[in-house]
Amino acid sequence: MAALWAALAGIVNSEGRTPMMREHGTLIVWPSLIAAGLLAAACSDQPNVNMAPQKPNFWASPPPAQCPTGKWTGGGRIDPPSNPDQELDETSGGQPPRYSPPSPLNGKVTFGFNVFLGQDADGNCIVNKGEIEVNGHALKLAWHVSIHNGINSFDGRPVFANEFSDGHPGGVCLVVGVPDRPPPTGFMTARVNPGDGREIVQFEVCDNDRGGRQNTRSDAMRWRTEGHGDTGLTYLTGGNVVEHGS
């Protein structure tokens, strides 16, 4: 700051005035005003840096994604741990890597679903209505999710969703059960077998054979559960997933 004052003082000549002090009609420009303005600009031009350490947010939501008012349907079979889709699509859309929670759900898994997307009053992507059925044959367990009028029938809460492009050219994935808050109240609730209670779950499917190319075994599915493991995103060994568009 002292160097700035010295530079401003050098502008003024030995008579205590600058050439700008002469009258031009009724306008007189005073060096003190110039100095004050330059000094204020110099002092205010400082970056506003927050040096406080930033804490990581372990429950940060996935990046905002498209939410068309369209529908998804499909069904089929996966056989984890074979045919993993981990190289291209596993972490697309901010999804965690397999297995999360860290335990596999292996063996024959069949599924069928229909999901109709929409938006709530705040612009969040939700499921307006839908049915999801997943069967873990090795565990002899069947999970069922039922959504009507934007509400999950098994916990009375909305089900948030996320749609995004994946690693395949032209492919797109859908995640149903995006956490709006940390577990155990995040994700979505499924019924486990008739009369066997409830479980926190998440469902993901990818339509990678769009444009009329059906049953190419490039579609994929993932089923994550709170207590029975995670299939990881796995290519279908039979069946099909279809994103119908808006």
C-alpha positions as semicolon CSV with decimal commas, in nm:
position;residue;x (nm);y (nm);z (nm)
1;M;0,000;0,000;0,000
2;A;0,294;0,236;0,066
3;A;0,417;0,182;-0,290
4;L;0,075;0,286;-0,422
5;W;0,084;0,611;-0,220
6;A;0,434;0,687;-0,352
7;A;0,319;0,632;-0,710
8;L;0,023;0,866;-0,662
9;A;0,245;1,133;-0,506
10;G;0,472;1,124;-0,810
11;I;0,184;1,227;-1,033
12;V;0,173;1,570;-0,867
13;N;0,440;1,823;-0,987
14;S;0,649;2,051;-0,769
15;E;0,385;2,325;-0,776
16;G;0,138;2,094;-0,604
17;R;-0,084;2,049;-0,907
18;T;-0,118;1,832;-1,211
19;P;-0,206;1,942;-1,561
20;M;-0,554;1,805;-1,494
21;M;-0,617;2,081;-1,235
22;R;-0,656;2,354;-1,495
23;E;-1,007;2,474;-1,560
24;H;-1,185;2,345;-1,867
25;G;-1,509;2,542;-1,864
26;T;-1,665;2,450;-1,530
27;L;-1,492;2,112;-1,488
28;I;-1,202;2,077;-1,243
29;V;-1,049;1,734;-1,177
30;W;-0,863;1,717;-0,845
31;P;-0,576;1,475;-0,795
32;S;-0,700;1,388;-0,447
33;L;-1,017;1,242;-0,599
34;I;-0,815;1,040;-0,846
35;A;-0,592;0,910;-0,566
36;A;-0,888;0,817;-0,347
37;G;-1,057;0,630;-0,630
38;L;-0,744;0,435;-0,726
39;L;-0,671;0,353;-0,363
40;A;-1,024;0,226;-0,301
41;A;-1,011;0,009;-0,612
42;A;-0,673;-0,136;-0,514
43;C;-0,782;-0,215;-0,159
44;S;-1,111;-0,378;-0,265
45;D;-0,955;-0,598;-0,535
46;Q;-0,869;-0,882;-0,298
47;P;-0,992;-1,240;-0,348
48;N;-1,247;-1,366;-0,096
49;V;-1,078;-1,691;0,004
50;N;-1,229;-1,923;0,266
51;M;-0,938;-2,103;0,430
52;A;-1,159;-2,326;0,644
53;P;-1,118;-2,700;0,566
54;Q;-1,397;-2,849;0,357
55;K;-1,559;-3,160;0,507
56;P;-1,660;-3,432;0,260
57;N;-2,029;-3,500;0,220
58;F;-2,060;-3,875;0,215
59;W;-2,434;-3,855;0,140
60;A;-2,405;-3,622;-0,158
61;S;-2,672;-3,697;-0,416
62;P;-2,580;-3,807;-0,770
63;P;-2,544;-3,529;-1,028
64;P;-2,873;-3,383;-1,156
65;A;-2,999;-3,582;-1,451
66;Q;-3,270;-3,571;-1,712
67;C;-3,618;-3,664;-1,597
68;P;-3,847;-3,709;-1,895
69;T;-4,210;-3,791;-1,831
70;G;-4,168;-4,128;-1,999
71;K;-4,177;-4,495;-1,906
72;W;-3,947;-4,794;-1,876
73;T;-4,050;-5,160;-1,898
74;G;-3,876;-5,493;-1,916
75;G;-3,771;-5,812;-1,750
76;G;-3,528;-6,097;-1,772
77;R;-3,249;-6,279;-1,597
78;I;-2,896;-6,210;-1,471
79;D;-2,646;-6,461;-1,327
80;P;-2,393;-6,271;-1,119
81;P;-2,099;-6,279;-1,078
82;S;-2,074;-6,374;-1,447
83;N;-2,119;-6,112;-1,726
84;P;-2,040;-5,799;-1,520
85;D;-2,098;-5,460;-1,683
86;Q;-1,843;-5,291;-1,458
87;E;-1,606;-5,150;-1,721
88;L;-1,848;-4,920;-1,904
89;D;-2,151;-4,852;-1,691
90;E;-2,086;-4,955;-1,332
91;T;-2,018;-4,606;-1,196
92;S;-2,219;-4,403;-1,449
93;G;-2,447;-4,137;-1,309
94;G;-2,263;-4,121;-0,977
95;Q;-2,346;-4,478;-0,878
96;P;-2,113;-4,647;-0,625
97;P;-1,895;-4,934;-0,745
98;R;-1,991;-5,292;-0,681
99;Y;-2,052;-5,423;-0,420
100;S;-2,214;-5,159;-0,201
101;P;-2,291;-5,268;0,067
102;P;-1,977;-5,484;0,029
103;S;-2,130;-5,826;-0,017
104;P;-2,227;-6,001;-0,341
105;L;-2,568;-6,133;-0,427
106;N;-2,485;-6,417;-0,667
107;G;-2,674;-6,683;-0,855
108;K;-2,982;-6,675;-1,072
109;V;-3,181;-6,351;-1,037
110;T;-3,495;-6,282;-1,241
111;F;-3,695;-5,959;-1,259
112;G;-3,985;-5,775;-1,421
113;F;-4,084;-5,410;-1,396
114;N;-4,269;-5,107;-1,529
115;V;-4,183;-4,754;-1,419
116;F;-4,351;-4,426;-1,515
117;L;-4,141;-4,116;-1,444
118;G;-4,251;-3,765;-1,350
119;Q;-4,157;-3,464;-1,142
120;D;-4,276;-3,342;-0,804
121;A;-4,362;-2,980;-0,717
122;D;-3,993;-2,905;-0,651
123;G;-3,878;-3,043;-0,986
124;N;-3,732;-3,364;-0,841
125;C;-3,740;-3,674;-1,057
126;I;-3,979;-3,927;-0,905
127;V;-4,170;-4,241;-0,998
128;N;-4,538;-4,160;-1,050
129;K;-4,636;-4,524;-1,063
130;G;-4,463;-4,856;-1,106
131;E;-4,414;-5,217;-1,007
132;I;-4,078;-5,392;-0,958
133;E;-4,045;-5,764;-0,887
134;V;-3,703;-5,927;-0,825
135;N;-3,643;-6,292;-0,737
136;G;-3,319;-6,422;-0,586
137;H;-3,349;-6,793;-0,660
138;A;-3,047;-6,906;-0,456
139;L;-3,185;-6,724;-0,149
140;K;-3,545;-6,819;-0,222
141;L;-3,641;-6,455;-0,176
142;A;-3,877;-6,234;-0,372
143;W;-3,875;-5,854;-0,342
144;H;-4,167;-5,641;-0,455
145;V;-4,197;-5,264;-0,492
146;S;-4,534;-5,102;-0,562
147;I;-4,569;-4,728;-0,634
148;H;-4,900;-4,549;-0,690
149;N;-4,973;-4,176;-0,717
150;G;-4,607;-4,099;-0,649
151;I;-4,604;-4,290;-0,317
152;N;-4,437;-4,620;-0,221
153;S;-4,706;-4,855;-0,090
154;F;-4,469;-5,005;0,169
155;D;-4,337;-4,691;0,341
156;G;-4,567;-4,406;0,234
157;R;-4,285;-4,196;0,086
158;P;-4,202;-4,077;-0,267
159;V;-3,951;-4,278;-0,470
160;F;-3,681;-4,066;-0,632
161;A;-3,523;-4,169;-0,962
162;N;-3,234;-4,073;-1,186
163;E;-3,186;-4,121;-1,562
164;F;-2,850;-4,072;-1,735
165;S;-2,639;-4,172;-2,036
166;D;-2,407;-4,466;-1,980
167;G;-2,082;-4,591;-2,131
168;H;-2,241;-4,749;-2,438
169;P;-2,300;-4,522;-2,741
170;G;-2,667;-4,423;-2,728
171;G;-2,726;-4,622;-2,410
172;V;-2,923;-4,488;-2,114
173;C;-2,966;-4,608;-1,755
174;L;-3,235;-4,563;-1,491
175;V;-3,186;-4,580;-1,113
176;V;-3,497;-4,616;-0,899
177;G;-3,447;-4,544;-0,531
178;V;-3,207;-4,249;-0,525
179;P;-3,137;-4,157;-0,161
180;D;-3,313;-3,835;-0,061
181;R;-3,161;-3,874;0,287
182;P;-2,922;-4,119;0,458
183;P;-3,032;-4,475;0,535
184;P;-3,238;-4,622;0,679
185;T;-3,489;-4,369;0,543
186;G;-3,325;-4,323;0,202
187;F;-3,348;-4,533;-0,113
188;M;-3,683;-4,722;-0,125
189;T;-3,862;-4,997;0,062
190;A;-3,953;-5,335;-0,082
191;R;-4,165;-5,613;0,063
192;V;-3,964;-5,934;0,112
193;N;-4,178;-6,239;0,031
194;P;-4,539;-6,223;0,146
195;G;-4,525;-6,180;0,522
196;D;-4,144;-6,165;0,560
197;G;-4,105;-5,796;0,636
198;R;-3,948;-5,505;0,450
199;E;-3,602;-5,417;0,320
200;I;-3,426;-5,104;0,188
201;V;-3,336;-5,157;-0,181
202;Q;-3,226;-4,988;-0,505
203;F;-3,297;-5,091;-0,866
204;E;-3,092;-5,002;-1,175
205;V;-3,140;-5,098;-1,540
206;C;-2,964;-4,994;-1,863
207;D;-3,111;-4,998;-2,213
208;N;-2,805;-5,039;-2,436
209;D;-2,973;-5,179;-2,749
210;R;-3,197;-4,884;-2,831
211;G;-3,303;-4,806;-3,186
212;G;-3,474;-5,135;-3,265
213;R;-3,187;-5,371;-3,178
214;Q;-3,354;-5,590;-2,918
215;N;-3,231;-5,891;-2,720
216;T;-2,863;-5,827;-2,794
217;R;-2,764;-5,919;-2,435
218;S;-2,615;-5,573;-2,389
219;D;-2,889;-5,453;-2,153
220;A;-2,805;-5,471;-1,785
221;M;-2,963;-5,480;-1,438
222;R;-2,847;-5,420;-1,079
223;W;-3,027;-5,497;-0,751
224;R;-2,886;-5,357;-0,425
225;T;-3,030;-5,458;-0,089
226;E;-2,961;-5,350;0,267
227;G;-2,932;-5,699;0,412
228;H;-2,889;-5,950;0,128
229;G;-2,612;-5,806;-0,088
230;D;-2,563;-5,645;-0,429
231;T;-2,566;-5,812;-0,771
232;G;-2,355;-5,537;-0,927
233;L;-2,453;-5,410;-1,271
234;T;-2,473;-5,728;-1,479
235;Y;-2,553;-5,800;-1,845
236;L;-2,877;-5,988;-1,904
237;T;-2,851;-6,355;-1,998
238;G;-3,211;-6,338;-2,115
239;G;-3,483;-6,078;-2,151
240;N;-3,485;-5,709;-2,243
241;V;-3,501;-5,355;-2,100
242;V;-3,681;-5,082;-2,295
243;E;-3,674;-4,706;-2,243
244;H;-3,986;-4,586;-2,424
245;G;-3,907;-4,214;-2,422
246;S;-4,139;-3,930;-2,326
